[in-house]
Amino acid sequence: MSRNGVTLKFYGPWQRAAGVEELFMPQDGVTTVRCLLKKLEARCGEEFSSHGEGLVCLYDSEKGPRALDLDEEILPGSTILFLGIVESG
């Protein structure tokens, strides 16, 4: 039996704000990145609201991570990566 929800993995400033490396959040239906961030802020505190500090990505085991916009939908069973600031160069 599998649980309905989303696996969240935190890196960099996101991990410091969340206080954990990984978290499972129950979720029965589709949600958006924006709604997920609000739930995390309620759970982890206001420090988590500095989501402009990095990327939120959907992880695909075949294609790798893909950056998400705040209004993109997240399906149950997804793995979401919260990455620190990514600098090119």
DSSP file (Angstrom, degrees, kcal/mol; ACC not computed):
  #  RESIDUE AA STRUCTURE BP1 BP2  ACC     N-H-->O    O-->H-N    N-H-->O    O-->H-N    TCO  KAPPA ALPHA  PHI   PSI    X-CA   Y-CA   Z-CA
    1    1 A M              0   0    0      0, 0.0     2,-0.3     0, 0.0     0, 0.0   0.000 360.0 360.0 360.0 129.5    0.0    0.0    0.0
    2    2 A S        -     0   0    0      0, 0.0     2,-0.3     0, 0.0     0, 0.0  -0.802 360.0-123.6-105.9 148.9    1.4    3.4   -0.9
    3    3 A R        -     0   0    0     -2,-0.3     2,-0.5     1,-0.0    74,-0.1  -0.654  23.0-119.7 -88.1 144.7    0.6    6.7    0.7
    4    4 A N        +     0   0    0     -2,-0.3    23,-1.4    72,-0.1     2,-0.3  -0.732  67.9  84.0 -82.0 126.3   -0.7    9.6   -1.3
    5    5 A G  E    S-A   26   0A   0     -2,-0.5    72,-4.0    21,-0.3     2,-0.4  -0.988  70.9 -81.5 168.6-171.2    1.6   12.5   -1.0
    6    6 A V  E     -A   25   0A   0     19,-2.5    19,-2.7    -2,-0.3     2,-0.5  -0.970  27.0-137.6-125.8 135.2    4.7   14.3   -2.2
    7    7 A T  E     -Ab  24  79A   0     71,-2.4    73,-3.0    -2,-0.4     2,-0.4  -0.831  22.4-162.2 -92.1 127.6    8.3   13.7   -1.2
    8    8 A L  E     -Ab  23  80A   0     15,-3.3    15,-2.4    -2,-0.5     2,-0.4  -0.933   6.8-168.1-114.2 131.2   10.2   16.9   -0.6
    9    9 A K  E     -Ab  22  81A   0     71,-2.7    73,-2.9    -2,-0.4     2,-0.4  -0.982  10.7-155.1-121.8 128.9   14.0   17.1   -0.6
   10   10 A F  E     + b   0  82A   0     11,-2.7     2,-0.3    -2,-0.4    73,-0.2  -0.827  13.4 177.0-111.8 140.4   15.7   20.3    0.7
   11   11 A Y    >   -     0   0    0     71,-2.1     3,-1.4    -2,-0.4     4,-0.4  -0.958  51.8 -15.1-135.7 153.6   19.1   21.7   -0.1
   12   12 A G  T >> S-     0   0    0     -2,-0.3     4,-1.7     1,-0.3     3,-0.5  -0.233 129.9  -2.3  59.0-135.1   21.0   24.8    0.9
   13   13 A P  H 3> S+     0   0    0      0, 0.0     4,-2.1     0, 0.0    -1,-0.3   0.793 133.0  60.1 -62.8 -27.7   19.0   27.6    2.5
   14   14 A W  H <> S+     0   0    0     -3,-1.4     4,-2.6     2,-0.2     5,-0.2   0.916 104.1  49.7 -64.0 -42.4   15.8   25.6    2.0
   15   15 A Q  H <> S+     0   0    0     -3,-0.5     4,-2.6    -4,-0.4     5,-0.4   0.904 109.8  50.5 -64.9 -41.4   17.2   22.8    4.2
   16   16 A R  H  < S+     0   0    0     -4,-1.7    -1,-0.2     1,-0.2    -2,-0.2   0.911 113.7  45.6 -62.0 -41.4   18.2   25.2    7.0
   17   17 A A  H  < S+     0   0    0     -4,-2.1    -2,-0.2     1,-0.2    31,-0.2   0.888 117.4  43.0 -69.4 -39.4   14.6   26.7    6.9
   18   18 A A  H  < S-     0   0    0     -4,-2.6    -2,-0.2     2,-0.2    -1,-0.2   0.807  95.8-141.4 -77.2 -30.1   12.9   23.3    6.9
   19   19 A G  S  < S+     0   0    0     -4,-2.6     2,-0.3    -5,-0.2    -3,-0.1   0.515  72.8  72.2  80.2   4.5   15.2   21.8    9.5
   20   20 A V  S    S-     0   0    0     -5,-0.4    -1,-0.2     1,-0.1    -2,-0.2  -0.954  73.7-135.1-144.0 161.3   15.3   18.4    7.7
   21   21 A E  S    S+     0   0    0     -2,-0.3   -11,-2.7     1,-0.3     2,-0.3   0.805  92.0  17.8 -84.7 -32.8   16.8   17.0    4.5
   22   22 A E  E     -A    9   0A   0    -13,-0.2     2,-0.3    -7,-0.1    -1,-0.3  -0.992  62.7-179.7-144.4 146.7   13.6   15.2    3.4
   23   23 A L  E     -A    8   0A   0    -15,-2.4   -15,-3.3    -2,-0.3     2,-0.5  -0.996  18.3-145.0-147.8 138.9    9.9   15.4    4.3
   24   24 A F  E     -A    7   0A   0     -2,-0.3   -17,-0.2   -17,-0.2    -2,-0.0  -0.933  16.9-167.2-104.6 126.1    6.8   13.5    3.1
   25   25 A M  E     -A    6   0A   0    -19,-2.7   -19,-2.5    -2,-0.5    -2,-0.0  -0.957  22.0-124.7-114.6 120.0    3.6   15.6    2.9
   26   26 A P  E     +A    5   0A   0      0, 0.0   -21,-0.3     0, 0.0     2,-0.3  -0.324  37.4 168.3 -59.1 140.7    0.3   13.8    2.5
   27   27 A Q        -     0   0    0    -23,-1.4    50,-0.1     1,-0.1     4,-0.1  -0.860  22.9-174.7-159.3 118.8   -1.6   15.0   -0.5
   28   28 A D  S    S+     0   0    0     -2,-0.3     2,-0.2   -24,-0.1   -23,-0.1   0.784  71.9  17.5 -86.7 -29.0   -4.7   13.4   -2.0
   29   29 A G  S    S-     0   0    0      1,-0.1     2,-0.2   -25,-0.1    45,-0.0  -0.572  98.1 -56.1-130.3-169.0   -5.1   15.6   -5.1
   30   30 A V        +     0   0    0     -2,-0.2     2,-0.3    45,-0.1    45,-0.2  -0.485  52.3 174.6 -73.6 141.3   -3.3   18.1   -7.3
   31   31 A T  E     -E   74   0B   0     43,-2.0    43,-3.6    -2,-0.2     2,-0.3  -0.846  25.0-116.9-134.9 174.3   -1.8   21.2   -5.7
   32   32 A T  E  >  -E   73   0B   0     -2,-0.3     4,-2.3    41,-0.3    41,-0.2  -0.727  26.1-112.6-109.9 164.6    0.4   24.0   -7.0
   33   33 A V  H  > S+     0   0    0     39,-1.6     4,-2.6    36,-0.4     5,-0.2   0.915 118.9  55.1 -58.7 -43.1    3.9   25.1   -6.0
   34   34 A R  H  > S+     0   0    0     36,-2.8     4,-1.8     1,-0.2    -1,-0.2   0.917 109.3  45.6 -58.0 -46.2    2.4   28.2   -4.4
   35   35 A C  H  > S+     0   0    0     35,-0.3     4,-2.1     2,-0.2    -1,-0.2   0.889 111.7  52.5 -65.8 -39.3    0.0   26.2   -2.2
   36   36 A L  H  X S+     0   0    0     -4,-2.3     4,-2.4     1,-0.2    -2,-0.2   0.912 108.0  51.1 -62.3 -42.8    2.8   23.8   -1.2
   37   37 A L  H  X S+     0   0    0     -4,-2.6     4,-2.3     1,-0.2    -1,-0.2   0.877 108.6  51.9 -62.8 -37.8    5.0   26.7   -0.2
   38   38 A K  H  X S+     0   0    0     -4,-1.8     4,-2.1     2,-0.2    -1,-0.2   0.902 109.9  49.0 -65.3 -40.5    2.2   28.1    2.0
   39   39 A K  H  X S+     0   0    0     -4,-2.1     4,-1.8     1,-0.2    -2,-0.2   0.905 112.1  48.8 -64.0 -41.2    1.8   24.8    3.7
   40   40 A L  H  X S+     0   0    0     -4,-2.4     4,-3.4     2,-0.2     5,-0.3   0.874 109.1  52.4 -67.6 -36.9    5.5   24.6    4.3
   41   41 A E  H  X S+     0   0    0     -4,-2.3     4,-2.2     2,-0.2    -1,-0.2   0.909 109.9  49.0 -63.9 -41.3    5.6   28.1    5.7
   42   42 A A  H  < S+     0   0    0     -4,-2.1    -2,-0.2     1,-0.2    -1,-0.2   0.867 119.3  39.3 -64.7 -35.6    2.8   27.2    8.1
   43   43 A R  H  < S+     0   0    0     -4,-1.8    -2,-0.2    -5,-0.2    -1,-0.2   0.882 128.0  29.1 -80.9 -40.6    4.7   24.0    9.2
   44   44 A C  H  < S-     0   0    0     -4,-3.4     3,-0.2     1,-0.3    -3,-0.2   0.581 110.1-109.9-102.6 -13.4    8.3   25.4    9.2
   45   45 A G    ><  -     0   0    0     -4,-2.2     3,-1.6    -5,-0.3    -1,-0.3  -0.345  44.1 -57.3 105.3 171.1    7.8   29.1   10.1
   46   46 A E  G >  S+     0   0    0      1,-0.3     3,-1.9     2,-0.2    -1,-0.2   0.734 120.3  74.5 -63.5 -24.6    8.1   32.4    8.4
   47   47 A E  G >  S+     0   0    0      1,-0.3     3,-1.2    -3,-0.2    -1,-0.3   0.812  88.7  62.2 -58.7 -28.2   11.8   31.7    7.5
   48   48 A F  G <  S+     0   0    0     -3,-1.6    -1,-0.3     1,-0.2    -2,-0.2   0.689  83.4  78.9 -71.3 -16.8   10.6   29.3    4.9
   49   49 A S  G <   +     0   0    0     -3,-1.9     2,-1.4    -4,-0.3     3,-0.3   0.518  64.7  92.3 -73.0  -2.7    8.8   32.1    3.0
   50   50 A S    X   +     0   0    0     -3,-1.2     3,-1.7     1,-0.2    -1,-0.2  -0.219  46.2 144.5 -82.7  48.9   12.1   33.3    1.5
   51   51 A H  G >   +     0   0    0     -2,-1.4     3,-0.8     1,-0.3    -1,-0.2   0.505  52.8  77.8 -71.4  -2.6   11.4   31.1   -1.5
   52   52 A G  G 3  S+     0   0    0     -3,-0.3    -1,-0.3     1,-0.2    -2,-0.1   0.485  75.5  83.3 -77.1  -1.2   13.0   33.6   -3.9
   53   53 A E  G <  S-     0   0    0     -3,-1.7     2,-0.3    32,-0.1    -1,-0.2   0.403 103.2 -14.4 -84.8   1.2   16.3   32.2   -2.6
   54   54 A G  S <  S-     0   0    0     -3,-0.8     2,-0.3    31,-0.1    30,-0.2  -0.966  81.0 -60.4-177.3-170.0   16.5   29.2   -5.0
   55   55 A L  E     -C   83   0A   0     29,-0.8    28,-2.7    28,-0.7     2,-0.5  -0.713  24.5-151.8-100.5 146.7   14.8   26.9   -7.4
   56   56 A V  E     -C   82   0A   0     12,-0.4    12,-3.1    -2,-0.3     2,-0.3  -0.986  29.4-177.5-111.6 123.3   11.8   24.5   -6.8
   57   57 A C  E     -CD  81  67A   0     24,-3.0    24,-3.0    -2,-0.5     2,-0.5  -0.920  30.3-131.7-127.7 147.1   12.1   21.6   -9.2
   58   58 A L  E     -CD  80  66A   0      8,-2.7     8,-2.1    -2,-0.3     2,-0.5  -0.841  31.4-137.0 -88.2 129.6   10.1   18.5  -10.1
   59   59 A Y  E     -CD  79  65A   0     20,-2.9    20,-0.5    -2,-0.5     2,-0.5  -0.798  20.9-175.6 -95.3 128.4   12.4   15.5  -10.1
   60   60 A D  E  >  - D   0  64A   0      4,-0.9     4,-2.9    -2,-0.5    18,-0.0  -0.991  21.5-145.6-120.0 122.8   12.1   13.0  -13.0
   61   61 A S  T  4 S+     0   0    0     -2,-0.5    -1,-0.1     1,-0.2    -2,-0.0   0.737  99.6  37.8 -63.6 -22.3   14.3    9.9  -12.7
   62   62 A E  T  4 S+     0   0    0      2,-0.1    -1,-0.2     1,-0.0    -3,-0.0   0.834 129.2  27.6 -94.7 -38.4   14.7    9.7  -16.5
   63   63 A K  T  4 S-     0   0    0      1,-0.3    -2,-0.2     3,-0.0    -1,-0.0   0.568 100.6-132.2-102.1 -11.5   15.0   13.4  -17.4
   64   64 A G  E  <  -D   60   0A   0     -4,-2.9    -4,-0.9     2,-0.1    -1,-0.3  -0.400  53.0 -18.8  85.9-169.6   16.4   14.9  -14.2
   65   65 A P  E     -D   59   0A   0      0, 0.0     2,-0.4     0, 0.0    -6,-0.2  -0.410  54.2-163.8 -76.4 147.8   15.1   18.0  -12.4
   66   66 A R  E     -D   58   0A   0     -8,-2.1    -8,-2.7    -2,-0.1    -2,-0.1  -0.993  24.7-117.9-131.4 124.9   12.9   20.6  -14.1
   67   67 A A  E     -D   57   0A   0     -2,-0.4     2,-0.3   -10,-0.2   -10,-0.3  -0.308  30.8-146.8 -61.7 141.0   12.3   24.0  -12.6
   68   68 A L        -     0   0    0    -12,-3.1   -12,-0.4     4,-0.1     2,-0.2  -0.852   4.9-132.7-112.4 146.1    8.7   24.8  -11.7
   69   69 A D    >   -     0   0    0     -2,-0.3     3,-1.5     1,-0.1   -36,-0.4  -0.531  35.0-105.4 -84.8 162.1    6.8   28.1  -11.7
   70   70 A L  T 3  S+     0   0    0      1,-0.3   -36,-2.8    -2,-0.2   -35,-0.3   0.789 119.2  47.1 -61.1 -29.1    4.7   29.0   -8.7
   71   71 A D  T 3  S+     0   0    0    -38,-0.2    -1,-0.3   -39,-0.2     2,-0.1   0.352  84.3 117.2 -98.1   6.9    1.4   28.2  -10.4
   72   72 A E    <   -     0   0    0     -3,-1.5   -39,-1.6     1,-0.1     2,-0.2  -0.463  67.7-112.5 -74.3 148.1    2.5   24.8  -11.8
   73   73 A E  E     -E   32   0B   0    -41,-0.2     2,-0.5    -2,-0.1   -41,-0.3  -0.535  21.5-155.4 -84.4 145.8    0.6   21.7  -10.6
   74   74 A I  E     -E   31   0B   0    -43,-3.6   -43,-2.0    -2,-0.2     3,-0.1  -0.987  11.4-149.5-120.4 126.0    2.1   19.0   -8.5
   75   75 A L    >   -     0   0    0     -2,-0.5     3,-1.6   -45,-0.2   -45,-0.1  -0.643  30.1 -93.5 -93.1 150.4    0.6   15.5   -8.6
   76   76 A P  T 3  S+     0   0    0      0, 0.0   -70,-0.2     0, 0.0    -1,-0.1  -0.328 113.5  38.0 -56.0 144.5    0.6   13.0   -5.7
   77   77 A G  T 3  S+     0   0    0    -72,-4.0   -71,-0.2     1,-0.3     2,-0.1   0.334  89.2 131.8  92.6  -6.3    3.6   10.7   -5.9
   78   78 A S    <   -     0   0    0     -3,-1.6   -71,-2.4   -73,-0.2     2,-0.5  -0.370  52.3-138.6 -77.0 156.2    5.9   13.5   -7.1
   79   79 A T  E     -bC   7  59A   0    -20,-0.5   -20,-2.9   -73,-0.2     2,-0.5  -0.983  19.9-163.6-113.0 124.8    9.4   14.2   -5.8
   80   80 A I  E     -bC   8  58A   0    -73,-3.0   -71,-2.7    -2,-0.5     2,-0.5  -0.924   3.9-153.8-113.5 131.0   10.0   18.0   -5.4
   81   81 A L  E     -bC   9  57A   0    -24,-3.0   -24,-3.0    -2,-0.5     2,-0.7  -0.883   3.4-158.5-104.9 132.3   13.6   19.4   -5.0
   82   82 A F  E     -bC  10  56A   0    -73,-2.9   -71,-2.1    -2,-0.5     2,-0.2  -0.921  24.1-170.3-108.6 103.4   14.2   22.7   -3.2
   83   83 A L  E     - C   0  55A   0    -28,-2.7   -28,-0.7    -2,-0.7     3,-0.1  -0.636  18.8-118.4 -99.8 151.8   17.6   23.8   -4.4
   84   84 A G        -     0   0    0     -2,-0.2   -29,-0.8   -30,-0.2     2,-0.1   0.015  62.4 -48.5 -69.6-173.2   19.8   26.6   -3.2
   85   85 A I        -     0   0    0    -32,-0.2     2,-0.6   -31,-0.2    -1,-0.2  -0.407  57.1-148.0 -63.7 130.1   20.8   29.5   -5.4
   86   86 A V        -     0   0    0     -2,-0.1     2,-0.4    -3,-0.1    -1,-0.1  -0.905  14.6-170.1-105.3 121.6   22.1   28.3   -8.8
   87   87 A E        -     0   0    0     -2,-0.6     2,-0.2     2,-0.0    -2,-0.0  -0.920   9.8-146.2-113.5 136.2   24.7   30.5  -10.4
   88   88 A S              0   0    0     -2,-0.4    -2,-0.0     1,-0.2     0, 0.0  -0.602 360.0 360.0 -93.6 160.2   26.0   30.1  -13.9
   89   89 A G              0   0    0     -2,-0.2    -1,-0.2     0, 0.0    -2,-0.0   0.384 360.0 360.0 135.6 360.0   29.5   30.7  -15.0
